[in-house]
Structure formats: C-alpha cells, structure tokens
Amino acid sequence: MTDVLEFNEIAQEIKGAMNGGRLKLSKQGVAFKNSKTGKVDQIHAEDMQKTNWLKVARGYELKLYTNSGSIFKYDGFKDSDQERVSNFIKNHFDLELEHQEMSLKGWNWGTASFRGSELQFAVDKKAAFHLPLGNVSHSTTAKNEVILEFHQNDDAEVSLMEMRFYVPPTEADTNPVEAFHEKILAKADIIQATGDALCSIEQIPCLTPRGRYDIKMFQSFLQLHGKTFDYKIPYTTVLRLFLLPHKDNRQMYFILSLDPPIVQGQTRYHFLILSFNKEETLTLEINITEEELEEKYAGKLQKEMTGASFEIVSRLMKALTGRKITIPGSFSTNGGAKTISCSHKSNSGFLYPLERGFMYVHKPPIHIRFDEISCVNFSRGTGSTTRYFDFEIEVRNGTVYVFSSIDKNEYGPLFDYVSGKKLRVKNRGMKTKKEGINYDELMDSDDEGDHDAYLEQMKREGKERDEDDEDYVMNDDSDESDEDFDPDVGEASDVELEYDSNASESSDSDEDYTAGSDKSEMEEGELKRKKHKESKKAKKRAKTVSEKPRRRRKKNKKDEDPNKPKRPPSAYMLWLNENREEIKSKVPEGAGVADVAKKAGEVWNNMETAEKEKWQEKASEAKRDWQKAMTEYNKRKEEEGGGDEEEEEEEEGTPKKKKAKKEKKEKKTSPSPKKSMAGSGANYKSKEYIESSESSSDEDKKKKKKSEASKKVKSEKKKSKKESEKEESEKEESEKEESEKEESAKEESEKEESEKEESEKEESEKEESAKEESEKEESEKEASEAENEASGSEAGSD
C-alpha cells in the first residue's frame, strides 16, 4: 500500500476552462498544482466530506466535497485508476468513493436541487448536469423564469453566456421563483457593493492600468475608482502579492497578480501595479469593530493603522486576501540594489531575481517561475559594444524572454544567483535531474565548476590579448636579436621591434643574458616598452580599428635543416619544466597564461643562488654538448660542400653597424664569472605558450642573403621591364611621327590639288569672259554696219 498517489495529466475545471496540472494524494490530503499559474490548491483530509467518481466527456472525474461547501472537480482519470483511488481514499481518508451515474436521456425538464455551491439538475433521479454557482456573475427574474449570467474565462474555447430556468407556479404561499432566485444569489459570485468599505485611499498612482485611482477595500473585493473606468477585483482572483523596491530606493512597487485578469475592452490586465513613495506616510481607521477584527482577521489588523503608505496597503491586502507577500531575496547587484536595469523588446524596466522566480516590471509585467523555466542563457549584446549583455529565459512551452542591455558588471552576481538556484544554463551540460533542484514539486511558488560559454569566451579573448603581448616580448619575427628570455629582468626586454623609433640600437648578440643583468638594461627595456605602448596608442587614435581578429605571426621554417642540432633550453626553462604542475597549483583555478608565467618569474627571482647555480650548471652542460654537436655539424656540412658558415659570418661577414652594436652591448653588460642560461631555450615551446626565437645568426645571414638575392632579381626584373617599356614607348613615338608625316604630306598634296583646281577654274572663267567680250564686239560691229546701211538707203531715196 503506497502512501502517495500522483497523477500528472489531470485538469481542473475553473469557470469553463480546463487547466492542466498535477494531482497528489497523500495522508495529509489532496494537493493540485496548476501548471499555468503555479497556484496550489490544498484540501486537508479532515476537511473532506464526500467523494464521487463519474463518467465525463474526457474520461473520468474525481469530485471532492468539503465541509465548507466548496466543490473541487478533477478530470482526466482512466477507468483503471478507479480501484487505486478508491482504495487510497478508503484507507487514508476513511471515505467511500461513490460511483455516480449520469442521465443520458437528454430531457430538458427535471428537478433542481442545491448541494453546497453547486446546482444539480436531475432527470429520473439521475444527474443530467451540475452547475457551479461560483461561475454565476448575475441573476435576474422575469415572470416564471430565473435568468443566470456567467463569468467569462479567456482560456475557455467555448463559453456559456446565459441560462434560463422555468419554474412552474405552485399553490404554496411562497413564490417558487423568488425562492429559487434567492438560493442562487446566496452561492453566486456576484460582487455587490453593499455596506460601507473597510477603508479607502485616494489618488494612488497605478502603472497598470495607468492612471490615478481611489481604492476602496471591502471585505470580499477591492474597488478601483478612476476618472474614466471602475474595476472590482474579488480577493479570490488574487494569486500573489509582491512588494518590490525601485532601483532608486525612493519608491516601492506593490503588485497584485490576478487570475482571471481585469478586463477593459480588448485589454487584459493580469497584474495590478501600485507605486508608492517611501517617505509618504498614511493613517487609516478600519471601519469595523474590534470584536470583528479579532474574529475575522485574528489580530492581523488594528482599528487604527499608521505608517508608510506601502506598508499599510500591503498589510491590509495580506490580511484580506490570505496570500503571502513576496519580497526580493538574497540577490544583490554590485551597487547593492535588488534589481537589474534592462530592456524587454523596446521598453526599459527592472528585472527582479526572487527566491523562486523572476519578476519584470513593468511594460509588460512578466512573472516567470522556476518550475516553468527550461534553461537560461547569457549572450553577447547586439551591436559592436561589449559593455552590455543579454539574459535569455526559455520556458517549457518554447517561449523565450530576452532581457537586453544589462551592464556587464551585473554578469557576476546574476551568474552566481543562477548557479545557486541550480537553474540549467544553456550549453553548460548540467544534469538538472541529478544535480539541480526540482522546482516542479507540489509546492506554491510563493514560498519562497561547470562550463559557462559566455565566461569562457571572455577568458579566451583575454588569453589572446595576453598572447599578443607575449608575441611582442618574446616572439617578434621582425626582430634581429637572438637574445633569450630572462625572468630576472621581469617584463622588461631589450628586443627591438620594426616600428621602434630606436630600432638601430637592437642587439645582434648570440650570447645569453646573465641572471643578474644591469639595472641600466632593465631601465632601457622599460623605456622601449613604454615607447612601444605610446606608438601603439597613437596608431589606434590615427587608424580605424579593424574588427577582424589579429593573426599571430608564423615563423618561416622551410629553409631549416631537420638534422641541425637544436638549441638546448635555458636554466629557467629546465627548472620550469620540472616544476610546472607545482606552480599551476599555486595560482587560482581558471587563471590565464600570463598569471602562470608571472608566478613562475616571481618564484625564480626569489630562488636562492645555490639552487639557481644547480640549474645553470645543467644548462651550461647542455649548451657545451650543443656547441660540440654544432661544430661537428658544420664540419660535415663543409665536407658536403655547403657549410653552415655560422662562425665565419659572425666573425667576417658581420656588417660594421652590427659589430658596433655588438661592441656597445659588450660594454654595457657587466662581466660575471658564470653566465646564466635563463631563457636560452630558444627552440622550446611550453604548454603556456612561453616561446622564444628559434632562429640563430647563421639563419639570419642566410635569410639576409636570400632577401638580397631576391631584391637583386627583383631590381633586374624591374630594370628589364623599364627598358622594354622604354623601347615600346620609343617605337610608339616613331610610329606616331611617321603617321604624322604621312598625314602632313597628304594634307599638302590635297592643298596643291585644290590650288590647281582653283587656278584652272580661274583660267576657264577668264577664257569665258574674253569670249563674251569678243562676241559683244562682233554684235556691236554688226549693229553699226546695219545702221550705216539704213542711213545710206534713206539718203538714196531723198
């Protein structure tokens, strides 16, 4: 025999809507948790009066009657569950589970009876339907009819609006219609402002619904009276109460969570948010006798109450609704506030991490319980700035609430809070079932070293910056020096970069730094580092910063001989390889490469001289072996016809400038009987990426020769290219001149032809004019002859 029975897929009927949840039967009684609102209804074993089992549309229903007249109905049971439930109720509650048969005739006439807060309509002594009178919002009479109107539930797919009962007249003295109507009014959930209010407060500012309202508190409901709208809120619809401080610590929010919500047109207000000034005080006198106060509220209220206005209102609502008040828990920001400034969609507000959920105020107000949350996620904020981040909450139904524009300083407290509450963070791999807290237990939500993707990303970026700094100190390919890392010098380095203003002073020495180098060298290194930082800042101010990640420079190892002996590690590196794990254990967990290297340098600097000499002897012995191997290697190379030329180039082929630098370096370095091999491991790579240059002077010379040869080839190519371009240009010019000459000759011939044509034309014109003149003279001559003949004939006639 089990002490507990649990059913997960059970629905409770509330005002026409079936709300899913979990039902738990135990020795203490029955508990049902609404999966939507998180509200828990508890019925104690001693309060149960009767239980029924009946067939309904969606399976079977368990109906519980209490001594106070309340009725609770739970649907979704299977036929096979009847025996288990019946045995459990009989053994633990000492009640019989009665099987109630329903009338299936479909008649609309029968007998109506009242039992508790329920009206039962029976046909042939079998129940046809049951009507919860708590769903009735209004009731009127008309002749022989009683009309019932019902509350509307937004969650119900189909709502019952109105029902009419015809009551036939009888010969009795009492009116059956009025008697029926009075019984309904006695149990119906009808809000009637009868009698005086317990107290009233004027002009309270509300955020939702927005405006200023006069508040009147009655024994069963709360009334809001505004300029435009009035609202009546039954205390039974209040799910939770919140008292939350504003971030400025000058205001307080008092919030009522409502189900069903108050309705204005098409707008639903699930939360009533009142705003109070902390310094505002209030004096109220409760309009009720001392006896009634003691009897109904058990000393929770006094006849006269004085204090801060938010305290007075919260105490009144707590006593009238019987609900606990939720306040912020242990969470605190870096500034000591209990809330986080953020934005939801396009509206700014405040996010309150509570003991068993999150509350966002105010537009729109959002309450998210822990038992609803599937996972949370920290993500980088939108835009190019990294000053803010987003906090995402994904609930079990798939909805994601994104709270953006949270200052990055609040990441630590918020992440610690989420980890402390054992909420599953996305991509962290936490097994909630084993390690986390099950917030889906049957308790009211009012009772109040894993992988982190965002944190790892921030650490990774910091590590890349540290490695870039190390590249500057230890691994610059443009450097001409082959000097080694010396932990005794700290972070100072004499290595010059190609963009240093005094790059000509960089060292070409192939010798190692001594463990106790001069202070002048340290100061010089510090000055160079400062100059580099200043030049870097100037470049950042002058240039546009690219958002692409910086690439680490890679060494060119194509020309290296694999058979060439590798340079041995320095005394410092030999010591570090032996004691690496011990040093790692001394730094905090999650520390970066720079922290480990810094700690190793401190330990090496504080080491006793005798201990250092032991490692230096090992390093010098390894170097002697390496020098012997190099001598044999060079001899072998010479015999093969292509010696290494390392020694010759150092003595003979070194440019004058480099020799001068070398002499200057030797003058600076103080003589010491023993040379430290610290940092001489140029070819060694540790796990912390402590790198040093692998190239030696012979490789530098080879590279220089190759670069000079390549430059020479390039210059010859450029020269030949210029000559060919010159020849082509000369050829083009000659062709151009020839074409110009041809064009000019052609123009001259054309000109001569035109002049010839003009002269011929002029001659022809002259010939024509001479001909015309001759013809004219002939005609004149003929005319004169004719006149002479005429005159001669006249004279003859006379």
ABEGO torsion letter per residue (X at the ends): XBABBBBABBBBBBGGBBBBEBBBBBAAEBBBBBAAAGBBBBBBAAABABBBBBBBAAEBBBBBBBAAGBBBBBBGBBAAAAAAAAAAAAAAAGBBBBBBBBBAAGBABBBBBBBEABBBBBBGGBBABBBBAAABABBBBBEABBBBBBBBBAABABBBABBBBBBBBBABABBAAAAAAAAAAAABBBBBBBEBBABBBBGBBBAOBBEBBBBBBBAABBBBBBAABBBBBBAAABABBBBBBBAAGABBBBBBBBOBBBBBEABBBABBBBBBBAABBBBBBBBBBAAAAAAAAGGABBABBBEBAAAAAAAAAAAAAGBBBBBBBABBBAAGBABBBBBBEABBBBBBBBAAEBBBOAOBBBBBBAAABABBBBBBBBEABAABBBBBBBBAAGBBBBBBGBBAAAAAAAAAAAAAAGBBBBGAGBBAAAABBBAABBBBAABXXBBBAAAAAAAAAAAAAAAAAAAAAAABAABABABBBBAAAEABBABBBAABAAAAABBABABBBBABBBAAAAAAAAAAAAAAAAAAAAAAAABBBBABBBBBBBBBAAABBAABBBBBBBAAAAAAAAAAAAAAAABBBGBBAAAAAAAAAAAAAABBAAAAAAAAAAAAAAAAAAAAAAAAAAAAAAAAGBBAGAAAAAAAABBAAAAAAAAAAAAABBBBABBBABGABAABBBAAGBBBBABBAAAAAAAAAAAAAAAAAAAAAAAAAAAAAAAAAAAAAAAAAAAAAAAAAAAAAAAAAAAAAAAAAAAAAAAAAAAAAAAAAAAAAAAAAAAAAAAAAAAAAX
